[in-house]
Each structure stands twice: as structure tokens, then as C-alpha cells.
Amino acid sequence: MTKKILITGITGQVGSQLADYILENTLYDVIGLMRWQEPMDNLYHLTNRINRKDRVSLFYADLNDYSAIARMIREVRPEYISHLAAQSYPKTSFNIPIETLQTNIIGTANLLENIRQLKEVDGYNPVVHVCSSSEVYGRAKPGVALSEETQFHGASPYSISKIGTDYLGQFYGEAYKIRTFITRMGTHSGPRRSDVFFESTVAKQIALIEAGHQEPVIRVGNLSSTRTFQDARDAVRAYFLLLEASEQGKIPCGEYFNIAGEEAFKLPEVIELLLEMSTRRDIRVITDQERLRPIDADYQMFDNTKIRSTINWKPEIPARQMFADLLNHWREEISKGKIPLNR
């Protein structure tokens, strides 16, 4: 029978691009978990296949609904699970900390606990990718590359929720021998990146200005951060290779990996690069107090040694191409009449 992969959070940038990768490079069936009211923008290119159930289908449930997750696991029984669903916006988490903690920690526990109980009953033991975040390292020490053993330092309700998610993935792997592995992905971007993230909101504002929908002023928050960038399409390739390695027994249960780009930028350099790609030369940049966080992760440089010694992977899409694709994504969206909020 055809193997199945369940992708929670399939409507997001990374979830939808992982679905694309699976459909293009394997014979697996894709089952996407989503809440019924979520926007389908990132899946519109797959709607014909979804309607025909051509190797891709949707399951409607909420991570916070334990019984719905139990029904999904019993009915679908996927061989692979990539758990990407989350309240994933660090800045937003300051406004909705309880929902962030509930969805990311309890939602992950609901998924893993259902797998544990089914494993006890009949031995069901899928490979489970638990998506953590590089935000778990929080306010890291400047000048030091972050390894997997760097101490956690929560710098937002989101990062604290991902620390909990990270530990849950480790615990269920170590205690119950569920085949979990955890990824801590650094800043990733490219087409479909939500406009709540720095480089995407800059690209979106440039596209709005070029189309005459915004005055030639870009509003930004904290620019003191230094971080690596990688294309999300490179990241999902790493996810898949880790799923394969785990199935082959090459990864211990509960293992964890950094996945990061190897090109570093100060945030003002990102703005300069995107402005160089613009058709306008009169754009100013100002600091918007409403875009500042109470505390920020201001240094994120990574050591990729562990993942590169485990799978045959390295970032392949240059950051400049990634930023160009992101800007063109927003240009295309706006040309279709989709005028996004200036947030």
C-alpha cells in the first residue's frame, strides 16, 4: 500500500512547500491537517488534486481538540508525521500568550499522547517530526555560533512555547521510544512567507509602494538583529531527508537538530538588498514603535555540523535568490488585486 505522510499546518508556507516536495519527489500520499476556517491561499495550486483526492487530501481538526486528533490518528494511521502546526508568530505571541502556549505545547502533547496510546494497543509507531524553532535559544550570546547544546533562553511567549514543544518531542522519544526527532530551524523565507515576519513585511511594503498603494515609506521594528537566512524550500528538503533517516534507524528517538542557512545578514543589509531590487529609488525607512517587541532574539548564528554529519544536505538556494523570489511573490499577489493589510 502507498505510504502516507500527515502534515499538520499544511496551509502555512513550510507545510505547503513540504507537500509540494513530497508530491514531486515521492509516491507518498499527503494528508494535510488544517482548521476549517484557515485561508487556502498557499494550497490553491493543489485544489484540483485535493478535489480529486489525487494523492493529497485534507483532514479538518484543531490541535486543541484531543478527541478530533485521536480520530485522525486512528483513521489515517500515517507512516510519517511532520508536525508543523503552531501559533508561529513571535510578535503576536506577546498579545496572545495563553493561546500560543495552549496551541503549541498542549496541542503537541495531544498529538504525541494519542500516538503513545495507540502504540501501546497495537504497536503503531510512525516517524514523527516535531518542529521546534531556533527561537528556543532566545537572547543568545553575540559572536557565538548556536549548537544543539546551547542553553535555551526564552525571549517571547512563542519561544517559551517552542521550548515546551521541543522537550515534549524529546520526552516521548526517550520515554516511550516513539520515533520522534526535533528540528530547530533558523530564519527561513521565500515565496508564501507570512507578512508578520521581518523580511516579508519589508518585501510586501516595497511591492505595495511600487503598485501605488502605499506612500514611499517602509515601517520597521528592531534592526539590531544579526541572523542567518535560508530558503524554506531548502529546509523542507532537510525535513524529508531526516524523515527517511529516522525510518532507516539512523537517528535515535528524541534526537534534535539545528537547520539554518549559512549566509548571515544584519537586518539593515536585508532592507538594502530588497531596495536594490525595487523599481523605486525614493523609498525611506522609518522605525515604527508598534513593531517593537518587549524583548528580542537579536543574534542568531548557527552551527550546522550535526545535521550535515547525519544527512547529505546543505542549503542550495542563495539568499539573494530567495529575497528576489519573496519580493516577486508579493508583486504577483498584489497584481491579482490581493491588497494585504499594512501590519
N, C-alpha and C positions, 0 to 999 in steps of 0.2 A: 504494500500500500504506500501511497505517496506520503512522505513526511510533512508535518505541519509545523509552522512557526507562528506563535502568538506574539504580536507586537502590541503592548499596551502603549497608549499615547500615539497611535498611528497618524493622527491628524496634525501632529507637530512637524516642524522642519526635519528633525532627525528621524522620527518614526516613519514619515512618508518617504524619505530618501532610503531608509533601510528596506522598506517594502519594495521600492524600485530596484534596489541592488539584488534582493532575493529573487524577484521575478525575472530579472535579466541574466542572472548568473547561476541559478539553480533550477531544479524541478520541484522545489518545495511549494506547498500551498501556504498562503499568508492569511491569517485571521487577525483582524485589527480590532482591538478593544477601544471603544470610544463612548462618551456620554452622548445621549441622544441629541442634545441641543448644540453640540460643538460645530463650528464652521467647517465646511468641507473644502475650503479653498485649495489646500495642499494635496487633495485627492481628486480634484476634478478630472485630471488626466486619466484617472483609473475608473471613473464611474461606469463606463460601458462594460468594463471587465467585472466590476463589482455587481452590476445588474445581471450579468450573465453567469455569475459565480465562476468566472474563468480564472481559477487559481487564487482568487482573492475575495474575501468576504468580511463582513463586519459583525461584531457582537456588541450589543449595547448593554453597558453596565457602568457602575460607578465603583471605584476602588473602596469607597467607604461603606458600600453595601456588601456585607460579608456573605449573605445568602446568594446574592447575584454572582459574586466571584466563585462561590462553591459550585453553582450550577454551570458556570462557564467552564471551569476546570473539568468537571465530570463529563460534560457533553463534548468538549473539544479534544481534551487529552493531547495537547501538542507535545511533540518530541523536544521542541525548543521554545523557550520563552525569553523575549527581550523586553524587560520591564523598564520602559522609558517614561511612562505617565507620571506627571507630578505637577504641583504648582511650582513652576520653574523660574519665576521672575524674582531675583533678589530684592530689587527696589520695592516691588509690590508687596513682598512679604512683611515689610515694616507696617503696612496698612492692614494686612490680614494675617497676623502671626498665627492665630489659632487654626484657621483653615489650612495654612501652609503646613503646620505641624501635623494636623489631623490627616490630611491627604497623603503627605509624603512618608510619615512614619507609620501611622495606623493602616493606611492603605497598603503599604508594602507588607506589613505584618499579616493583613488579611490574605494577601496572595500566598505568602510563604507558609502560613499556618494551614491553609487549605491543601497545599501540596504535601505538607508533612502528614496530615491526617490520611490523605489518600495513599501515600506511600506506606503507611502502617497497615492499611487494609489490603492492598493488592500489589505493593512494590512499585507503584508508579513513581518514576524519578527522572523528570525531564532535566535537560541542561537549562539553567536559569541565569540569565544575565541581569544583574541588578545595577542599574545606572545610578551611581553616586555623582559627585561633582568635585572639580578642583576647588570649589568654594569651601570645602571642608577645612582647607588649610588657612583660610581667613587672612588675617594680617601677618603674612609671612615676613621673615627677616630679610631685608633688602640684600641683594648680592649673593644669595644662597639658592642654588637650584633645588626645587622641591622633589624629594624622592618619596616613595611609598611609605617610608618610615618617619617622615616629617610629622611633628606633633600637630594635631588638629587645633584650630583656634577659630571658633565660630564668630563670624563678623556680621551676621544678619540672621533673622529667623529662618530664612531659606537655608543658609549654610548649616545651622543647627539641625534643621530637619534632615538634611542630607547626611550629617554625621550619624543620626539615628538610622537612616536608611542603610548606610554603609555598614554599621555594626550589625544590623539585622541580617544582611546578606552573609556576613562572616559567621554569625552565630548559627544560623540554620545550616550552613555548610559544615561547620566544625561539629556541632552537637548532633545533627540528625543525618549527616552525610548526604544531604541534598546537593546536587552538583551545581552549586552556585559559584559565580565569580563576579567581582565588583569592578566597575570602571570609574575612574575619576578623570573626566575629560576636561582639558583646558578650554580656553575660549575658542569656539568654533563658529563659523559663519558661512556665508554664501547665499545662494537663492533660497527663498522661503524663510529666511531668518526673521523672527518677530521684531517689530519696531520698538519693543521695550528695551532692547539691548543697544548698547552704545553705537557701534559701528553701523548698525542697521538704521537707527533713527537719524544718523548723520546722512547716510545714503538716501533715505526716504526724503529728508528735507531738501537735499540738493535736487532730487527729481521733482519735487513739488515746486521749487523755485524755477527750474528750467521750464516747467509747464505753465508757469504764470499763476500758480495757486498760492504762493507764499512770497512775502517780501524777501529780498536777498539777505536774510539774516538766519544763521543757524544757531539754535539754542542748545547748549550742552551743560552737563554737570561737571563732576570732578574730572580733571585731566591729568592728575598726578600719577596715574597708574602706569606701570610697565608690564606688558604681558605678551605671551606668545599667541599667535593666531594660526588656526588651521582650517581647512575646508571640511565641512561636515561630511562631504562625500568620501573623504579620506577616513574619517572617523568611523563611518558605518562599515567600511571595508575591514577595519580593525575589529569591530564588534563581531562580524561574521567569522573572521579567522579565529577569534577566541572561542566562539561557539563550537567550531569544528575541533579545535584543540582540546576543549573540555570534553567533548563527546569521545575523543580518542584516548582519554585518560591522561593527557599531558599536563593538566592543570589540577592541583589539589582543590578539594572542596573548600569554598570560602576564600579563595585567593583574590588578590586585588591588584589593579594596575592603573598607573597614570597613562593617559593618552593625550599627547599635546603636540602642537605644531613646533617647528624648530626655527621659525622666523619670529624675532621679537620686535615689538614696536612700543614706543611711548605713544600715548593716546593722541597728542598733538600731531605726531607723524602720520597717524591714520587719517586725521582730518585733512592734512596737506595732500596726502596721496589721493584721496577721493576728490578733493577740489581740483587737482591736476587733471582729473578725468572729466570734469564738468565742462559744459559748453558756455558757462557763465564765468566772468572774471571779476564780478563786483560783489561777491558774497562775503559778508562779515560773520565773525563767530563771537558770540557773547555767552557768558555764564548765566544760567537760569537757576536761581536759588531753589526752585521747586524740584529740580532734577538732582539735587544733592542728597546723599544718604547720610544718616547719623554716624555711620562707621563704614569703611570701605576696605575691600581687599585690594591693596594698592601695589602689590608686587607679586607676579605670578610667572615664574620661570621654572621649567620642569626638566627632570632627568628621565629620559625615555629608555634608559638601559634595560629595565626589567621586561617591558613588553617587546622590545626589539630582540631580546635574547630568547623569548618564548615563541613568537610567531615571525614569519617573514613579512615584515611590514615596516613602512616608513611613509611619512607624508609625501605625496607626489604632486599635488596641485599647488603651484606657487601662490603665495599670499596676494600678490598683485592681481593675479587672475581671479582669485576668489573675490576680492573687493570689486573688481570690474563686473563680475557676474552678479554680485549683490546690487550694485547700482543699476545695472540693466534690468534686473528683476523689478525694481521699483519703478523704473521708467515704463516698463511694459504694463505693470499693474495700473499705473496712473493713466496710461494711454487708453486703457479699457474703460475709463470712467470710474475706477475704484479710487476715490479720494480718501486716504486714511486720515484718522484723527492726528493732530499735532501733539503727540504725547512723548 
